[in-house]
Amino acid sequence: MIKVEIIRDPVKLFTINDDRKEDGAELVFNGRVRNMERGKEIIALEYEQYEGMAELELKEIAQRTCKKFPIKDLFCRHRIGIINVGEISLHVVIWSKHRREGLEAMNWFISELKKHVPIWKWAIMIDNTRVPSECKH
């Protein structure tokens, strides 16, 4: 099952349960806003999306991830708007039979998300100016 959402409110974590009998690995990734950008202190990040296109692309990447790796389920919530330092901007859960394929799938999914999903972020500096956020990895 694939579930992807782009939301404006604080991220509510996906419910975890013990019903999974065949999956030995449950990987959870929470991307949080760091307090530094370009070596300077920030107070928040502001995420913007290409409305209507970002969620479609996110779903497509999730589907490709499930085809490329032996995983059954991938859930993702990506937040947009102003997100303060320390808060979650990205929440992903992947279930797989073994940890290795789950870890590889998580890494690939997040890398593809950052490359292809039309979501942009701005760093809000302590003087309230905004600068484009750089992600070089």
Stockholm file with secondary structure:
# STOCKHOLM 1.0

chainA/1-137         MIKVEIIRDPVKLFTINDDRKEDGAELVFNGRVRNMERGKEIIALEYEQYEGMAELELKEIAQRTCKKFPIKDLFCRHRIGIINVGEISLHVVIWSKHRREGLEAMNWFISELKKHVPIWKWAIMIDNTRVPSECKH
#=GR chainA/1-137 SS CEEEEEESSCCCCCCCCSCCSSCCEEEEEEEECCSEETTEEEEEEEEEECTTTHHHHHHHHHHHHHHHSSEEEEEEEEECEEEETTSEEEEEEEEESSHHHHHHHHHHHHHHHHHHSCEEEEEEETTSCEEECCCCC
#=GC SS_cons         CEEEEEESSCCCCCCCCSCCSSCCEEEEEEEECCSEETTEEEEEEEEEECTTTHHHHHHHHHHHHHHHSSEEEEEEEEECEEEETTSEEEEEEEEESSHHHHHHHHHHHHHHHHHHSCEEEEEEETTSCEEECCCCC
//
